């Protein structure tokens, strides 16, 4: 049953709502304030879950390559890092770097002056967009232009691009050109930070890919499995961070309280975990061949939106709708292909 995959997430949501009561009601236990907090948490949870379905599909794709031991590590420790590390601690570190203060001072600022904290974090938007956009667009390129990929949604285009991709470092060149183009369009004072962050995103992607390929060549299979599991674990953590960057900043449009935002992000991360487990255990990606394509198209769209966001504000719900639409189209295409293959199989046996 699907219900068993989401039991933990539902329990976590209930706990988050109880915590939200004490955060919202305050010392006076005002019921109206509590209802406002609960409403914000639930709205943000819906947004986070809808925005993160493509993240769950990609997580499932990578998890299938891991040993059961490393799958368990990612679904326990990895999720804890994703919830508290990337969504709570990492924004504090960004504020500490931008404002040149100690992380504890950043936490104090977030508690005592949330508006100023939100302003500082939002001011780092160009840096975040540069890093996240560059990393995510390389992830999408790496999937669609992989020479070993068997299924193609847009066959002539993807097949031609695969030949171009075989040229050394063409993906890096394309991403750098995009960074330079966008960097020349944003305010001059933010250009260097944006391009520099994009280059760091490229470096992280190349290092993770290099590590995976290096470990894949090791001769000791048992030791190799552990090393590959570690490299994929790191890859998923960086990918999750790239996914969550814009969500963290967008959350401040609804609330300036970092603890309420942490509740929302935590609930969203838990439901992504549940979706990931369900996709892996039920072999959903094997049953629907193009579902993975839809997820990586959504990643490509998210990367482009991160770049566009440096010039024009794109509402979060638009991002979510685009991702959901791409995955829905991929799912429909997979179902049609399955029916066509089933009909062909029946004709062969008649």
FIDORO-692733 format. One record per residue: z, x, y of N, C-alpha, C, O in turn; residue in three letters. Coordinates in pm, whole numbers, plus 50000, padded with zeros to 5 digits. Each point is the difference from the previous one (the first is absolute). Last residue first. Layout:
REM FIDORO-692733
ZXYZXYZXYZXYALA
...
This chain:
REM FIDORO-692733
468454994148628499404987149961498705002549925499344990549958UNK
503385043950246500514995949867499434986449956500264995549888UNK
498685025050536499695010049898500414995849861499415004249900UNK
501704969250478498584999149969499605009949892499164997049915UNK
505285003850253499764988249917498544999049959499704996649886UNK
501535037550414500545002849868499764988449906499665002149883UNK
499214992950567499065009149934500455003149858499195000949908UNK
503694973650362498804992249965498985008749928499364995549904UNK
504495025550265500364991249889498804991849954499794998249880UNK
499725029050500500095008349880500344991549878499485002349891UNK
500504976350526498645004149966500005008449872499144998149914UNK
505014989150269499314988449943498595003749955499544995749895UNK
502965037250328500594997349869499314988249932499745000349879UNK
499065010050565499495010149907500534997649860499265001449903UNK
502374971250441498604996949971499405010049901499244996249911UNK
505125011950241499984988049914498574996449963499724996649885UNK
500915038450424500455004049865499944988449904499575001549886UNK
499534990450567498905007549940500355004449858499154999849911UNK
504204979350344498954990449965498825007049933499444994749904UNK
503975032750266500494992549885498964989949953499764998849879UNK
499355025450513499935008849884500454992849874499425001849893UNK
501024975750516498585001349966499845008749875499194996949913UNK
505144999650261499574987249942498545000549958499654995249893UNK
502155041750340500514999549862499584987149931499675000149882UNK
499225005150570499285010049922500454999849854499185001449909UNK
503094970850401498634995249978499225009749912499264995849911UNK
505125016250230500034989249901498604995049966499694997449883UNK
500745034950461500355005649870499994989549890499465002449891UNK
499884982950550498865008249956500265005949862499144999549912UNK
504354976650295498924991049958498805007949950499374996149901UNK
504315027950284500344993849872498904991149947499715000249880UNK
499785018750549499965010549898500284994249862499305003149904UNK
501274968450454498575002749982499815010749891499144998749913UNK
505204991050231499514989749909498495001649976499504996149895UNK
502805032850413500325002949861499394989649905499545003549891UNK
498095007250587501204993549947500205002749851499035001449925UNK
498575030950435499584991149894501254993649940500835007349945UNK
497635020250537501064995049913499444990049899499394989950038UNK
497985053050186500224985650019501074995649902500055004849886UNK
499115041450147499184995650113500254985550036500094996450117UNK
501985025849514500255009550109499264996050127500325004650110UNK
499144971949478501254996550069500355009750111500784996650090UNK
495585010949609499664990050104501224996450082499914997250119UNK
500705031249508499265006950106499684990450115500145003650117UNK
501894978149510500965009250062499325007750113500605002350105UNK
496724970149629500814992250094501045008650070500304998050117UNK
497055021349542499204997350119500794992250104499885002650120UNK
502205005049467499815012750070499214998050129500355005350105UNK
500154957849609501265003150067499885013050080500505001050112UNK
495864986149616500114991350117501275003050079499985000150123UNK
499445022449471499015004850097500074991850129499965005550110UNK
502684980049536500525012650052499065005650106500445004650106UNK
498134957949658501064996250094500645012450062500364999950118UNK
496525006549545499304995250119501024995950107499795002350119UNK
501885009449467499595011950074499144996450121500005007350099UNK
501454957849617501175006650058499595012250083500535002250109UNK
496144974449647500484992250114501175006650068500094999950123UNK
498295019049478499055002050109500484992750126499965005550110UNK
502384987549492500315013150056499095003250118500435005950099UNK
498684955749655501224998150078500415013150067500445000150115UNK
495824991649570499745002350143501244998250088499935001850121UNK
500024991749389499485013450030499885002850149500165011550043UNK
503014958649637499184996850119499515013150061500695006350080UNK
501874995849526499384986949981499044996550114499004993249979UNK
503635046550030499015001249893499264986849979498835000049962UNK
504715001750346498875007750053498925001949895498825000850033UNK
505294977449852499164991750087498785007550049498914994350009UNK
505035012249658498685006549997498994992250085498844998249961UNK
506064994949979499044989949953498565005449996499074992549972UNK
504605035250179500404994649869498984990149943499804999449879UNK
499515019850560499985010349896500274993949863499265002749905UNK
500984969450477498625004649983499885010249888499025000149925UNK
505314984750198499224989449935498575004549973499464997549892UNK
503365031450353500414999349859499184989549926499545002549888UNK
499775000550575499515011949932500344999649852499145002649916UNK
502584963850365498564998349980499425011749922499164998249911UNK
505335005050215499834989749898498534997749969499614998949883UNK
501455030650468500425005649872499774990149887499475003549895UNK
499874981750540498905009149962500315006249864499125001449916UNK
504244973250274498954991449946498755008049963499304996649905UNK
504285026350298500424995149869498934991049938499765000749879UNK
499625015250561499855010949903500394995449859499375004049902UNK
501304965850458498575002149975499785010649894499174998249911UNK
505224994650235499534988749921498525001849964499604997949886UNK
502235033950404500575001349866499544988849909499645002549885UNK
499214996750571499235010249929500505001849857499225002449908UNK
503174967650369498634995349977499215010049917499374996549900UNK
504915016450237500084989349901498614994949964499674998349883UNK
500705033050464500215006349870500094989649889499515002349889UNK
500264982750554498705005349958500115006649863499114998649917UNK
504844987350279499214988349962498635004349951499494994849901UNK
503195038550270500574995549874499274987449949499774998449880UNK
499225021550544499455007949889500544995449865499345001849898UNK
499754970350565501125004249917499485007449877499334994149915UNK
498044982950423500315013750039501145005749917500365011750016UNK
495564948249901501435003350009500165014550040499205008549961UNK
496514969950029500834988449966501505002950014500794990950028UNK
495855041950055499514988750078500864987749976500074991050084UNK
500475050249677500764999250126499484989150092500644996850100UNK
497265015049480501214991949982500764998350131500684989950019UNK
495425038649929499714985950025501234991249992500054989550063UNK
500255056849825499804998250144499774985250033500554994950097UNK
499825016449451501275003150066499894997650150500894994050061UNK
495215002049675500914988849980501325002150070500564990650056UNK
496175043749932499664989550096500944988049988500304993450099UNK
500385042449589500105004450139499784988750099500854997250085UNK
498805002049414501134993850071500065003450147500714993350076UNK
495945024149606499924985550006501054994150094499734990350071UNK
500385055749836498844996950084499824984950016499634995250107UNK
503715020349600500375002950139498864996350094500224994350107UNK
498995002849434500874989150045500425002050145500074990550078UNK
497465043949719499164988150018500834988350052499564992850090UNK
502675046449790499265002150125499134987850029499894995750115UNK
502415003649480500964999550110499305001850135500314993050096UNK
497185011249503500364986050026500974998950117499924990550077UNK
498895052949776498824993250056500344985650037499634995350108UNK
503565030249659499915004250141498854992950070500114996050115UNK
500284996749426501184994350067499945003350149500194991250085UNK
496665028749636499664986050026501144992850071499764991350084UNK
500985053149780498974999950104499604985750035499784996950117UNK
503315009549528500595003850128498974999250112500294994950108UNK
498244997949451500844988950044500635002850135500084991150085UNK
497545043249709499084989950052500794988050050499674994350105UNK
502795038849681499515004850130499054990150064500054997650120UNK
501614993549445501084999350097499525004150139500364993850100UNK
496645010049541500284985950027501104998450105499924991450087UNK
499055052049752498964994950089500274985550038499834996250116UNK
502835025149560500375004550133499034994650103500384996750112UNK
498574993949451501284993550030500465003950142500434991550078UNK
495605028849751499834985750027501304993250038500004991650090UNK
498095059149976501144993849933500014985150033500344996250112UNK
496425031550096499744998949856501134992849926499744992949904UNK
498265001550624501005007149921499794997349851499534989349962UNK
498054991250418499365010749925500985007849913499605008949926UNK
501614955650379499184994149895499355010649912499584997049888UNK
502915013550507500884996949887499214994449883500405001549885UNK
497255007550512500565012449947500854997549877499885007049899UNK
498414956350343498945006749924500515013049937499625003449888UNK
503344972450393499684992049881498955007049914500135000449878UNK
500995019150538501105001249905499704992549872500275005049891UNK
496714990750465499935013449943501095002049894499765005849894UNK
500284954450355498855000249909499895013549930499745000749880UNK
503524995450453500374991549887498884999949896500265001049880UNK
498925022250522501045006749921500384991949877500165005549891UNK
496814975650422499375011149927501025007049911499695003649886UNK
501924962450401499134994549896499405011149914500014999249877UNK
502535013750498500854994249896499174994549886500325002049883UNK
497385013850494500615011149926500874994849886499955005149888UNK
498164963650412498975006049913500605011149913499715000949881UNK
503054980050446499744990449894498975005149902500154998149879UNK
500685027450503501135001149906499864990049885500355003149886UNK
496514994650460499785012349923501135002049899499755004249887UNK
500704960450416498934997249904499725012049912499784998549879UNK
503255006650475500604992049893498964996749893500305000249881UNK
498155022150504500895008749923500654992749883500105005549890UNK
497314969950418499155008249914500845009449913499705002149883UNK
502674971250429499284991549904499185008449903500094998249879UNK
502135023250482500954995449899499324991849892500335001349882UNK
497065012850486500415011449918500954995849889499865004349886UNK
498764962650435498915004749914500445011149905499734999349880UNK
502714976450485500334997449860498975005649903500194999449879UNK
499455003150606501315005849969500404998349853500865007249950UNK
495084973250234499905014549982501335006349960500025009649923UNK
498654938949951500455007750117500075014949971500445004249893UNK
496114971749796501374996650037500415008150122499285009250039UNK
496474997349757500054986750059501404996050045500154991650088UNK
498625049549677499355000350132500054986550072499714999250119UNK
502005005749436500805008250091499425000850140500745001350098UNK
496884977549548501094991650049500855007750101500454994450101UNK
496095030249700499444988650072501104991450061499984996950119UNK
501275038649596499525005050129499454988650086500264999450120UNK
501084990449441501165003750080499585004850139500614996350101UNK
496024994849583500634987550045501185003050090500174993650104UNK
497755042949693499124994350103500574986950055499934997450120UNK
502295022949519500195007750123499134994650114500444999350114UNK
498984982249458501294996050057500285007550130500504994050096UNK
495665017949659499864986550055501284995550067499974994250109UNK
500125047249666499155000950119499874986250066500124998850122UNK
502115004049467500825005850107499215000550130500534997150107UNK
497194989249507500974989850042500875004950114500304992450093UNK
496635037249695499334990750090500954989250050499884995550114UNK
500725045649579500794996450119499334990250095500384999250117UNK
496425021049518501365004750024500574995250133499405002250105UNK
496974969949604499995011650089501435003750037500834991250022UNK
498274969949732500045011849915499925012950081500375010749952UNK
499164945550241501395004149982500125012549914500995007350010UNK
494814971350052500405006950123501415005749984500285011150044UNK
498124962849609499235012450003500375008250124500125012249995UNK
501704944849959500595009049901499295013650001500645010449985UNK
497694953750274501115006950064500705009649904500545010250043UNK
496024962149791499445009750094501115008250065499885012250015UNK
501394952749706499375010449920499415010950089500115011949969UNK
501764949450231501045008649944499415011449918500535011150001UNK
496464956450181500715007250106501005010049942499995011750037UNK
497614959549667499115009750065500725008550104499795012150009UNK
502834953149760499515011049917499125009950076500295011949997UNK
503784956450102498745000850076499265012049943500075011050055UNK
503714979749712499804986750056498704999450079499254990249990UNK
502205041149575499615000450140499774985850050499234992449940UNK
503145039149619499634987150058499695001650149500725006950072UNK
500545032049682498984993149920499524987050063498814997049998UNK
503325054250165500204985550008498854992749933498835003050027UNK
501625045550045500334994749868500234984950001500224994049895UNK
498855032850502498835000949911500264993949863499064996349930UNK
503174989450552500335007949881498814999849903499524989349963UNK
501174987650471498965010149985500295009449884499415010849990UNK
503544952850136498664994249998498915010249973498954996549948UNK
505725017750082499784990149894498544995749994499385000649893UNK
502075029550442500175006549870499774990449885499555004049892UNK
500474980350560498815008049970500075005649859499024999749926UNK
504814978050229498894990749974498725007649965499314996349905UNK
504415029350224500304993349873498864990649961499574999749885UNK
500245020350535499675009649895500294994349862499275002749905UNK
501994972450467498544999849991499525010249897498984997949935UNK
505684999550160499514988149930498485000049985499484995849897UNK
502665039350351500385000649859499384988249922499445002049892UNK
499934999450577499275010949934500325000349851499105001649917UNK
503264967250351498584996649991499215010549926499174996749916UNK
505465011050175499794989549900498534996749982499544998349887UNK
501635033650451500395004749867499654989649893499315003049903UNK
499874985150548499195011549962500305004649859499085002249920UNK
503534963350275498664995249966499105011549955499194998349909UNK
505125012250249500094992949872498624995349955499665001249882UNK
500685018550543500265010149897500024993549862499415005349905UNK
500234966450467498775007949984500165010549889499085002149921UNK
504684970950207498994992649925498745008249975499414999349892UNK
505025008250341499475009449900498874993749919499585005449898UNK
502894970050427499265010450073499415010349906499085007350038UNK
503794958549799498664994850029499165010450073498785000549983UNK
505735009549934499264999749875498564995250022499065005549942UNK
503874993850426499725013849960499155000349873499045007649990UNK
502474950450161499025005650095499615014249959498825003550003UNK
504614974449759498704994349967498915005950089498895002749954UNK
505535009550142499625005649871498604995149961499165007949956UNK
502814973150421499575013750029499525006949872499015007350001UNK
502824950149949498764999050077499445013850032498805002349989UNK
505484992949794498844998049912498674999150074498965004049947UNK
506015015050129498904996750093498714998149921499105008350008UNK
505074999049764500514996650133498914995850099500254992050091UNK
498715021249452501064989849994500384995250139500144988050024UNK
496685046849923499444987949938501024988749998499644988350011UNK
501725054650139499114993650098499464986949945499934990050072UNK
502555036749639500884994350103499194992550105500384989250045UNK
497255034949633500614988249940500924993050099500004987750010UNK
498155053050122498944989749993500534987249940499664989150045UNK
503135048249960499894994650136498914989350006500124990350074UNK
500335033049529501184991450017499994993650138500374988450016UNK
496255043549884499794987149933501194990450012499814987950009UNK
499375048450380500445000549861499764986249936500144989850067UNK
496625024650336501444997849981500325000849852499095000449916UNK
496514998450356500675012949986501524998549998500725006650075UNK
495574960149942501005000550107500775013150001500785002950091UNK
495854989349575499374996450127500975001950116499615005250105UNK
502035001649456499035010450036499404997250138499905008950084UNK
503084959349733500735012450027499045011150045500335007850090UNK
497864951249766500644998550131500735012850039499965004350115UNK
498214994549455498924999950099500584999150141499595007450090UNK
503384988749551499565013950016498895000950105499975009350080UNK
501564948249797501035007050076499605014550027500235005350108UNK
497004968549611499874996350142501055006750089499715003550114UNK
500675004549417498845006450059499764995750146499725008650084UNK
503794971549649500305013650044498815006250072500185006550103UNK
499214949449726501205000450085500205014050058500065001850122UNK
496274987049584500064988550089501224999850091500064992250096UNK
498865042349564498804998350082500174989050105499375000750106UNK
504395008549599499475012250057498884997450099500115003550118UNK
501974960849636500955006150094499445012450068500305002750116UNK
496904972049578500754990350081500835007150107499894996950118UNK
497615029149567499084992150083500774990850095499634998650116UNK
502745026549561499505008850107499114992150095500065001950122UNK
501404975449502501165002750088499595008950116500404997950115UNK
496444994249550500164988250085501175001750095499954995750115UNK
499335038249568498904999550095500114988350095499745001450120UNK
503325003649517500265009550109498914999150107500295000750120UNK
498914968649533501434999950034500255009250120500244995350111UNK
495424999849696500424986250020501504998750031500464989250034UNK
497535053449863499434994850124500534986050030500284996950116UNK
501095023349483500535007450115499444994650130500734998550098UNK
497604984549494501364995250026500595006950122500674993650081UNK
495165021249772499884986350051501374994750037500184994150107UNK
499625046749676499715001350143499754986450064500274998150119UNK
500545003049415501155006150067499785000850150500904996750077UNK
495574988849633501034989850021501225005350077500614992850079UNK
494855032450020500754997449878501044989350028500374998050116UNK
495105002850179501295006649981500574997149861499644990249935UNK
496344990750260499725013849961501295007849972499955011349953UNK
500044943650206499404999949867499705014049948499855002149880UNK
501724990150568501074999549900499455000249857500645005349909UNK
496414991650468500545013649982501065000149889500055009449921UNK
498084949050194498915008949956500525013949970499655006049898UNK
503274962450296499784997349858498915009149944500115004749886UNK
500704997250576501155005349926499804998349850500245009249923UNK
496654970450357499785014549994501155006749925499785009249921UNK
500634945050153498875002549910499755014949985499775004949889UNK
503504981050421500454997849862498895002949900500255005949895UNK
498744995450565500865011249965500464998949855500035009949928UNK
497614954550258499105011049968500785012549962499565007849916UNK
502874955450233499464997449868499045011149958499995004249884UNK
502624990050542500235010849904499434997449861500255007749908UNK
499794962650492499355012450041500035010549889499205009450002UNK
503034949349938498554997550007499245012650038498885002149953UNK
505844999850041499494997949865498494997950001499295005449915UNK
502954998850501500035012649926499404998349861499245008549955UNK
501274952850317498995009150054499925012849918498915004549964UNK
504474964849928498684994549965498895009250048499045002649927UNK
505345008750198499815001949856498634994949957499305006649923UNK
502094985950519499605013949980499775003149852499125007949966UNK
502534949650144498645001550053499495014149977498865002049957UNK
505614989149923499074993349909498555001350048499095002249920UNK
504375015250355499935007549875498974993849905499205007149939UNK
501774970150463499245012350026499825007949871498905004849972UNK
503824956950005498604996250025499145012450020498915001149943UNK
505725004950022499444996549870498524996450015499175003949917UNK
503215004050478499845012349924499344997249866499075007049960UNK
502074956150308498935007750063499715012749921498845003449978UNK
504824970449893498744993649962498815007350061498955001249936UNK
505365013050189499735003249859498664994249957499215006849934UNK
502404982650491499555013949996499655003949857499025007149976UNK
502884950750083498655000350058499435014149995498835001949966UNK
505704989849900499024995949900498575000750053499085002949924UNK
505385026950203499174989550061498854996749905499185008649969UNK
505035022150031499434992449887499184988250049500134988849950UNK
502235047950297500284985950024499484991049889500264988050001UNK
499035059950000501444997149990500324985150017500974995049942UNK
494065013049899500885008150085501464996049984500344991949913UNK
495114991849908501094991550049500945007650091500554994450095UNK
495735027749687499594990450102501144992150059500014997250120UNK
500645035249529499335006850111499714990450115500145003450117UNK
501674979749482501025007550074499395007750117500655001950103UNK
496404973949618500984990750059501015007450085500284996150114UNK
496595027949626499444995050125500944990350069500034999250123UNK
501015015649447500255010750097499494995950138500645002750102UNK
498374968149555501464999950023500375010750103500794997650091UNK
494785001249765500274988450086501504999150032500394996650112UNK
498155036349582499565003450136500284988650098500355002450115UNK
500454990949425501015009150056499655003350144500885000550087UNK
495994974249678501214992050023501105008650063500694995650093UNK
495385026149770499754991550117501234991850035500364998750117UNK
499715026849488500095008750117499794992150129500675002550100UNK
498684975049496501435002950018500215008650124500924997750079UNK
494674993949795500614987750050501495002050026500534995350100UNK
497055039749698499604998550140500634987750063500405000250116UNK
500235007949420500725009850081499684998750148500895001450084UNK
496704971249612501424996450003500795009450089500784995550084UNK
494355004249786500454998250138501484996550011500484997450110UNK
497055009049473499655011750080500594999250141500175010350065UNK
500204953749617500895011249965499725012550084500895008350019UNK
496414951250017501314999050064500885012349974500745004450088UNK
494964986749705499935007350126501375000850065500335009750069UNK
499074986749391500004991750120500005008750126500615010750003UNK
